[in-house]
Amino acid sequence: MSLRAVAFSEKVVAMSSDASPAPQPQPEPPPPAWEPLSPLDRRILGVLVEKQKTSKTADSYPLSLNALVTGCNQKSNRDPVFELDEIEVEEGLDALQERGLVTRVTGGRVDRFRHELYAVWTSAGPELAVLAELLLRGAQTKGDLRTRAARMAPIDSLDMLDEVLEPLVKRKLVVYLTEPDRRGAVVTHGFHTANEITQLKALHAGAPVSVSDPGTPVLRSAPAPSPAADAKLTAAVAEIDALKERVAILEAQLADVRKQLGLSPA
């Protein structure tokens, strides 16, 4: 090889060694760590989302303080049932407003309150319906969650629910308390404290497992109701719950009117 060829080869090697390394793909950012919510905070936010999604008239949402108290103390679709007064709910609203989760709407006869969770949690309609049910009732099986959340958003099957849950789980807005593939898998919202999550996982550790697991005996259960009977029962329960909610809204609106007119409660 000539001296010129050797010099050229050495120059090429030197240039290649000086070249910048290929850029490495950046890892995905970790999901946010959500600040825990108190039981009162959870109830207020759950009620605001529920009423926003189920209200039949424009004047039913945002909620007045009185309507919000009524919704927080509602006996249907709640676990546990609370007995809160206006002062307690106002204190919860103040804390949630400081965190940007709730906004006070002024300018009407009474102040009203709306949630800001679409923006803060960047959640779509079905996702927010699922979160609202978890905030209102706490941990529950996916089957129960689908049935209950369907009154606020169309979730027609467990497969559809899984599609809704997937991004929520990735962002830690929803937490599995059991193995996701187990029959009767249990989920909860991601706003518990770490200690609460530990206790809930221990509580639900005995949840039934999938029948595909050959190492675990499966108890014989009673025959399941027919699809037609189950559908009728679900529809009847949903209708009763809707009527109860409508009565609660009307009672709250009547109480607002009496308060504005200076009349004593009925």
SULJO-V502692 format. One line per field, one symbol per residue. ss: DSSP state (H for helix, E for strand, L for the rest). phi: phi as a letter, one per 20 degrees, with the letter a starting at -180 (. if undefined). A space follows every 50 residues. Layout:
ss=???
phi=???
//
This chain:
ss=LLHHHHHHHHHHHHHHHHLLLLLLLLLLLLLLLLLLLLHHHHHHHHHHHH HHHHLLLHHHLLEEHHHHHHHHLLLLLLLLLLLLLHHHHHHHHHHHHHLL LEEEELLLLLLEEEELHHHHLLLLHHHHHHHHHHHHHLLEEHHHHHHHHL LLLLLLLHHHHHHHHHHHHHLLLEEELLLLLLLLLEEEELLLLHHHHHHH HHHLLLLLLLLLLLLLLLLLLLLLLLHHHHHHHHHHHHHHHHHHHHHHHH HHHHHHHHHHHLLLLL
phi=.ffffffffffffffffefffffeffffffffeefgdfgfgffffffffg ffedfecfeebgefgfffffffegeemcbeedcedffffffffgffffem ecceddoefcfcccecfgefeldegffffffffffecmgaffffffffff fdbfcebffffgfffgffffemfcceecfgeffmgdcbfedefgfffgff fffefefgdfffefecfdffdfgfffgfffffffffffffffffffffff ffffffffffemefgf
//
